[in-house]
Amino acid sequence: MQPESAVPVARVGVGMEVADAAGQQAGTVTAVQMPGTQVRPDVAAGIAEELMATGYVRIDGTGWLSNDTYAGGDQIDEVTEGEPGSVALRVTRDELFRSAS
């Protein structure tokens, strides 16, 4: 098992910009949960448990009609720390988990 600091989600911070695998802006991080969290994201059952196991970030989407999306810890490719820092994903925006509300 990897130390928690080696898990990419551990280096993500609220306010970081998120880009998908195609380089498109996906939004801004509004929450971060570590692997094994008991905080359930607002997504369908099954997906929620998967996200809780891998850790996740909640992303405030871009665009007028967008809603929050979630990226699992295993969907994070790279984290660039700094002010505000950025997160690069391994998946496209369409592959992120959409909020149920």
Summary of the structure (lengths in Angstrom):
residues: 101
radius of gyration: 12.4
end to end distance: 34.4
largest distance: 40.9
contacts: 301
relative contact order: 0.27
helix: 21%
strand: 32%
